[in-house]
Amino acid sequence: MRRTRRGNLLRRDAPVRRLAGELGENPDAPLALAGKVSSDLLATIREHPTEVAELLRAVHGLSAKRVSPFSRQIRDRDW
């Protein structure tokens, strides 16, 4: 498969995102199950590789209930 079409890089996560959208689901879980990372997350990882790795290692093993308040604080810039 060609990686470019009409000069634009194809988004490898597009089919999974489309299907998840049609099902009304968040695409992150099916992407992870497929061994893929969303293109927006990949861009963040490339921009801040050390910080993202540190953050992921820190939350590894924590429940969603424990992680959610932190992600909301970061998302809302409430610190």
C-alpha positions as CSV (number, residue, x, y, z in Angstrom):
1,M,0.0,0.0,0.0
2,R,1.3,3.4,-0.8
3,R,2.0,5.5,2.2
4,T,1.0,8.7,0.4
5,R,-1.9,9.6,-1.7
6,R,-2.0,12.9,-3.6
7,G,1.0,14.1,-1.5
8,N,-0.8,13.7,1.9
9,L,0.5,11.2,4.4
10,L,-2.2,8.6,5.0
11,R,-3.4,8.3,8.6
12,R,-3.0,4.6,9.6
13,D,-5.4,5.0,12.4
14,A,-8.2,6.5,10.2
15,P,-10.1,3.2,9.6
16,V,-10.2,2.3,13.3
17,R,-11.2,5.9,14.2
18,R,-14.0,5.9,11.6
19,L,-15.4,2.6,12.8
20,A,-15.2,3.7,16.5
21,G,-17.0,6.9,15.5
22,E,-19.7,5.0,13.8
23,L,-20.1,2.9,17.0
24,G,-20.0,5.9,19.2
25,E,-16.9,4.7,20.9
26,N,-13.6,6.2,21.9
27,P,-11.0,5.0,19.3
28,D,-8.1,4.7,21.8
29,A,-9.0,1.2,23.1
30,P,-9.5,-0.5,19.7
31,L,-6.3,1.1,18.5
32,A,-4.4,-0.2,21.5
33,L,-5.9,-3.7,20.9
34,A,-4.7,-3.5,17.3
35,G,-1.2,-2.6,18.6
36,K,-1.5,1.0,17.2
37,V,-1.3,4.5,18.7
38,S,-3.5,7.3,17.6
39,S,-1.7,9.8,15.4
40,D,-2.4,12.7,17.8
41,L,-0.8,10.7,20.7
42,L,2.1,9.8,18.5
43,A,2.7,13.5,17.8
44,T,2.7,14.2,21.5
45,I,5.1,11.3,22.2
46,R,7.5,12.6,19.5
47,E,7.3,16.1,20.9
48,H,7.9,15.1,24.6
49,P,9.3,11.5,24.5
50,T,10.9,11.6,28.0
51,E,8.0,13.3,29.8
52,V,5.4,11.0,28.2
53,A,7.4,7.9,29.1
54,E,7.8,9.1,32.7
55,L,4.0,9.8,32.9
56,L,3.0,6.4,31.5
57,R,5.4,4.6,33.8
58,A,4.0,6.5,36.8
59,V,0.4,5.6,36.0
60,H,1.2,2.0,35.1
61,G,-0.8,-0.4,37.3
62,L,-3.2,2.3,38.6
63,S,-6.9,1.9,38.2
64,A,-8.9,4.2,35.9
65,K,-10.5,5.6,39.0
66,R,-7.1,6.7,40.3
67,V,-5.8,8.1,36.9
68,S,-9.0,9.9,35.8
69,P,-8.7,12.8,38.3
70,F,-5.1,13.5,37.2
71,S,-6.0,13.4,33.5
72,R,-8.9,15.8,34.1
73,Q,-6.6,18.2,36.0
74,I,-4.1,18.2,33.2
75,R,-6.7,18.5,30.4
76,D,-8.4,21.4,32.2
77,R,-5.1,22.9,33.2
78,D,-6.4,23.0,36.8
79,W,-3.2,23.0,38.8
